[in-house]
Amino acid sequence: MRIDVITLFPEVFEPYITASILGRAQSAGVVSIHTHQLREFSSDPHCKVDDRPFGGGPGMVLSCQPVVDAVEAIEALDERTALRVLLTPQGRSFTQREAKSLSAHDRLLLICGHYEGYDERIVDILQPVELSVGDFVLTGGEIPALAVIDAVTRLLPGALGNADAAGDESFENPALEHPHYTRPREFRGHAVPDVLISGDHAKIAAWRASESQRRTAERRPDLLDPSAFSPRSTLPNLQNENETIGIYR
């Protein structure tokens, strides 16, 4: 897979995408990740990529020209068709299911939102998939883009050392993962559950399934009964009335 990222801060990505699983996946040829500075595609003599919003209001808005031109120029770098993804608080929730869907594509092009928002014609022209990593305010789309890259790469064949590891994690069942323990068997009065050192694999499997259900019921009951929970039904109490869910700061 090839992943291209359009961002105002490409330096944010380098330390993370070259480390751990992402770094090894790139070295192994499982994925190639390329960052692109949005300002390089601006037609403005000062490489400006934003402007004041029509109708007034605070902040600046990401302009059409640099974003659209960047997407078209970057897509021409590879013959594979890119799925365009805009990271925005106004997108649908990014979930493990979304990650699986994205991992089926040969190429992704991620666009990091910024400022007060973006010119709506960017969406009208590019028709990207719009994704949000949660109902909270961030400075920009860089952290969400890293989350998408990480979640998707882990699902690619050859990215993980254990081929079964990706299918044995939280949100895959769907439920939260069971508790884990390692040596020592006792630490500060807290002991490993006896069942895990019993050698009885059937009992261990049953314990893990039970603990997974218990933990999910306690912490994320919405995963067990989606109809009982609407992730966007209640918005967080923000400190400033201007800090709405629809913007990055």
C-alpha angles and dihedrals in degrees: 000000000000120000121192121190125199110203145147089227112045090160088071091067104048100076093048102041092049095051135079118338095354092052093048092046090055093047089051092050094244092124138002118208122199127183123203128197108233093209090066089069097050118115090205114107089231093046091247114173102179141053142182116286120255109246092034131260137135127304134014133287127226108249127235101230102062094041097047093043091047093052093049094046095046094046088057090061092076132032093223115100111249124220104224115224124185115200105216137145087235094062128097117276116280107232138165088266089056090048090054091049092051092047090063091067125088093220139022129193112199121198116199114216120218145169120027091328141294136283105269090226088072087069093040092055103034099035093207128178104258116217135180127194094206150323099283138096121261133176093243147330096279097095092045089049091053090050091053093046092050096046094046097044092053088061096054117104110261096017095106126051091228111054091208096048097091092054094052101060137097116294092022098096087032096261140081116277121262120254118279130215136186137172136346099058090215130029124177093337095314113116132195111255110267093233091066092059095040096092089226102128095188092055091045091053091048091049092050092049091048093048091048091055093044094050092046092049090051100042108022110018088161089073090060095043111019092180090065094060135050112192092206098038092094122037121205121261102257121203095227125043089221091059096089125167091252099071143065118217 
